């Protein structure tokens, strides 16, 4: 909306000083012509913005033009700036809104807090794109137009029509009652009901969405954390396999990277770890434990132990001949 853009323009000039029209256009994701019209609107409204000509020219505000929010202390500002460095906004399509909000927070800080809070926030890194093993964390992208419709329906409490591509099925339209949005490890999910039955939809598989005018059938109050726990438990018990395994502590993270969930964990007598983990199916469990070689031992079920023994025997047969 234009009012939000005008505020963002003022805050950019407040925090960064003189900026060219091209720079402002890139920051605000609009055309240079739109920036020039916004500058004229601000001047007409009495905001002291002026143009400087020449090679190093641009637009700037008169010195001293600002407002302060004196009730925000240093730690509160640091918490907001650090939280804003996370990646959840990428999942829900709120990146531009977050950038605008952070500009407002910084601009509203008292002069005594602004520099120290901004510098301190640079010392914290939340959810980087890669881990220590250089494995890239891939954020699933959802088109902005789709995400806006989903978000609007969730917040307004309206029914939502989605074109959804379930695994192994032809995409088709569904009308659902949205409950809320959840992000887990940079994957976004829509919690909803459909004809009264619980449904969980992966946002990256929503190909298109349309907010409907009809009110959604849902309770006024919601506990998303409880709902997510309940649905996760049902998901893990629906057609999946539970495995007891011993693992070398040095390979624990490798095991967890392949498992769907960990249900129990305790130390074993020899310094190894004993875990109860869930896999998608028997083939998934066999593949995951095979990757760990002798650093893991499947304890149960017996069918998995048999499958791993047969695979090992086949390898021995293949390579057991004389060199």
N, C-alpha and C positions, 0 to 999 in steps of 0.2 A: 504494500500500500504506500501511497506517496508520502503520507505523514511520517511513517516509519523511516522512509528513505531520507527525508529531509533531516530528521533527527540524527540518523547515521552520518549524513554528510557533515553536519555541524560537529559531531564528535570526532570524526576523522581529522578535521581541521584543527580542533582543539588539541588533540593528542599528538599530531604529527607535524603541525605547522603548515607552511606553504606547500600546496600540492597542485599539480597541473590538472587540467580537465581530463586528460587521458588517464592519469593515475586514479582519479576519483571514479571515472567510468569503470575501470577494471575492478576496483574495490567494491563498488555498488552493483556490479553486473548489469549495467545499463549502457546506453549509447552516450557519446560525448554531447550530442545535442540535448539529451535529457538532462545531463548535468548542468549545462548552461541555462536551461529553463528553470531548474531547481535553484540555481544561484540567484537568478532574477527574482524568484518567488521569495527567497529568504531576505533579500535586500528590501523588497516591497513590504515585508512583514516587520522590518526594523532590526533584523539581525545584522550586526556590523561586519559583513563580509565584503572584501574588496579585492580587486584584481591588480596584480603587479606585472607590468609588461617586461619584455626583454627575454634574453636567452634563458635566464634562471627564474623566469616569472611563474605565475600561477595564482591561485586563490588563497586567501588567508583571512583570519579573523582579527579584529582589533584586540590588542593585548588586554588581558584581564577579564575577557568575556567567558564566564563559566558559572556553574552552580555546584554546590557541594552537598553531600549526604553525610553529615557529621556523626550520625549514629552508628555507622559501620566501622568496627574496629579492625585492627590489622589482621588478626587471625580469621575473622569472618570474611574479610576480603580475600585472604589467601585461600580459604576453603572454596570460595566461589570460583576463583581463577584456576585452581587446581582441578576441581570437578569439571570445569569447562574444557580441560585438555584431554578428556576421555574420548572414546570413539562411538559411544552410543548414539550421538546425534547423526552419525553417518547412516546408521541402520534406519532411523525413523525420518530421514530427510530433513533434519533440522540444522544442518551445518550453517547455512546463511543466517538463520535466526540466532544461533548460538554466538556467531561472530559479532552480530549486532548487539546482543545482550552483554557480551564481555566488554565491548567498547563503552557501553553505558555504565557498567560497573566501575571500570577504571576511571572514567571521567567524573563519576560521582564521588570518588574518594577524596577525602581531605588531602591537601598538598603534602602533609607530613606522612601519610600512609602510601601515597600513590607509587612512588619510585621503589620503596622497599618491598611492597607487596608484589609488584610486577617482577622485580628481580628474584624474590624468593620463589615465586611460582615457576620460574625457569629452572629451579633446582629439582623439581619433581617431574617425573615422566610416568604417565598413566597409560597402560596398555599400548606399548609400542607395536609397530607393524611386524617386527620379527622378534623371536625369542633368542636365547643365548646360543642355540644351535643353528641360527640363521634360517629357521623355518618361518616362512612368511605367513602371517595371519591374514587370511583373505576375507574381506568384508563383502557380504552379498549385497549387491546393489539393486535397488528398486526404483523404477522411473519416478521422477518427482510428481508427475501428474497422477500416477497411481497412488503414491504414498499420501498425497494431499487428500484424496477422496477417502482413503481408509482412515486417516487421522481425523478428518471431519466427522465421519460417521461415529467413530468411537467416542469422541468428545461430545457430540450433539445428542447421542443416544438414538440414532436413526438406524434403520435397517440398511444393509450394505449388500450390493450385488457385485460379485467378484467372478472374473474369468480365471479359473484355477487349473493348473497343470499338475495333477497328482502323479506320483511316480508310477510309470508304466501304464498310464491312462491317457486318453485323448482329452485335451483341455475342454472344459465345459463351464457354463455359467451356473452359479449357485447364489441363492439369497440367504443371508445369515443375519443373526442378531449379534453384533460385536460387543464384547465384554471389555477387552483391554489389549494392550500391546506389551510384549516382553522381548528383551534382547538378552541373549546368552552367547558369549564368545563370538560376538559380532554377527550373530544370526538373529534375525527378527522373526517373531511369531505373532499371529493374530489369534487371540483366544475368543471363541464365539460359541454360539449354539445354533443348531440348524434343525428346525422342526422339533425343538425341545431337547435334542441330543447334543452332548458336548462335542465340540470340534476344535482342533488346533491346526492352523494353516501357516505354512512357511511363507513369509512375505516375498521371498525371491521367486516363488512359484505363482504369485498373483500377477497375471499378465495384464489385467486391466481391472478397474474398479469404478463403481458408481454409487454415490450416496443417494439413498432413496428418502422421500419425504416422510414415510411412515415411521412411527416410533418403534424402537427395538423392544422386544420382550426380554427384559432383564431387570434384576433388582437395582434399587437406587444406590445401595452401598455395596462395595466389592472389596474382597481381600485377595488381590492378585497373587500374593506370595503363597497363600494356602491353596488356591486353585492350581497354581503351577506345580506345587509339590504333589497334589493329588493326581493330576494328569500325568506327571512324570512317572509316578509309581505305577499307574495303569499301563503306560507305554512300555515300561521295562518288564512287566509281567505278561505282556501280550505277545506270545509267540517267540520270545527270546530265550536264551539259554544262560543259566547261572553256573559258574565254574569256580571251584576252589583251586587255588594255585599257590605254589611256593615260588618266590622270586628273589633273586639277588638284589639287595637294596640299590646297587648301582644301576640296575635296569628297571627300577620301579616306574620311573616316568615314561619309559618306552612302552611298558605295559599299559599304563593309564592312557596313553595317547591313542591306543587302539581299542580299548574297552568302551562300552557305552556308559557304564556307571560302576562305582565301587560301593558295595553294600556293607562290607566289613573289612577290617584290617587289624592284624595283631602280629607281634614279633614271634618268630619261631625259635626253637631251642638252639639252633646252630647259628643264629645271627641273621638268618634270612627272614623274609616277611611272608606271612600267610594272609592271602586276601580272598574275599568272595567278590567276584566281578561278574558283570553281565555283558554278553556279546549278542550280536544280532541273530546269529544262528550257529549251528555246529561247524559249518565251513568257515565262518568268520573266526570262531574261537581257535580252530585248528591252525588257520593261517597266522593268527596273531602270536600264538605260543611258539610256532615253528620259527618265527623271526628271532626269538630270544634264545634259540639253540639250548645249550646246557645251563643257561642262566635262569631257567624257569622249569618248573615241573607241575604238570596238571595232576591234581589229586582226585578230582571228581568232576564230572561223571566218568564212570569206567569206559563208556563208549568213546569219549574223547581220548583217554589214555591209549585205547586200542588203535584208534585212527593214527595217532602220532607214532606209535610203535610200528605200525604197518608201513607208514611213510618212511621212517628211518630204515627199516629192513629193506625197502625197495632201493634206497640210496646205496646201502651197503652192497646189495646185489649188483647194482649198476657199476659201482667202482671197486668191487671186491676182487677183481681179477688181478693177475700179476702185471707189474709195470712193464 
